[in-house]
Amino acid sequence: MDRGTKIYAFILGILTLALTIVFLYESPKVSELNERLESITIINEFPYHFKVLRINNGTAVMSSPRSTEVPVSKILGILFPHVKGKSTQSPEFQRAQKALANVQILASKTVIADAEVERVSWELDRSWLLQHGISKIE
C-alpha cells in the first residue's frame, strides 16, 4: 500500500469510528431514565417497552407504538393477540386499550418525575412496527 492509500484508510477509519460513536452514544441521563423504566415491573413486563430516546431542552422524547398514523386495532392486535380481529367496542379490546394507555401514562409520569424533565413528547417507533409486519404507515 502506498503512503496516500494508508493516509486515506486512516482518515476513513477515524471517520467511521467517530460516526459510530455519535450514532451509538446514549447520554447518561437517558440511560438512567431507561433503567428507571426497566425497574418498574408493570412497565418492564408489558409487551411493548417504552424508552427514552433523547432529551431536548427539558423534553424527553419517548418511543411509542401508537400514533394517529397507525390504527390502534393493529397495535393492540400485536400487543394483545387475543383482541386481534375483535370489534373496537368489545370489552376485551377496551381493556387492552386501557392497559396500553395506563402503562404509557405510568412511563410518562416516571420520566417526568426526574428534575431535568419538564414534559414528554412521543415518537412513533417505526422500527418496532416494521419488526411486527407493519410497513405501511398511513
PEWO-V53499 format. One record per backbone hydrogen bond with DSSP energy under -1.0 kcal/mol. NH is the residue of the N-H (numbers start at 1). CO is the residue of the C=O. Records with the same first field share a line. If there is no record, write none. Layout:
NH->CO, CO
This chain:
6->2
7->3
8->4
9->5
10->6
11->7
12->8
13->9
14->10
15->11
16->12
17->13
18->14
19->15
20->16
21->17
22->18
23->19
24->20
25->21
31->27
32->28
33->29
34->30
35->31
36->32
37->33
38->34
39->35
40->37
44->40
45->41
53->61
54->61
56->59
59->56
60->119
61->54
62->121
63->51
64->123
70->67
74->71
75->71
76->72
77->73
78->74
79->75
80->76
83->80
84->81
86->83
90->87
94->90
95->91
96->92
97->93
98->94
99->95
100->96
101->97
102->98
103->99
104->100
105->101
106->102
107->103
108->104
109->105
110->106
111->107
112->108
113->109
114->111
117->114
118->58
119->58
121->60
123->62
125->64
126->124
129->125
130->126
131->127
132->128
133->130
134->129
138->69
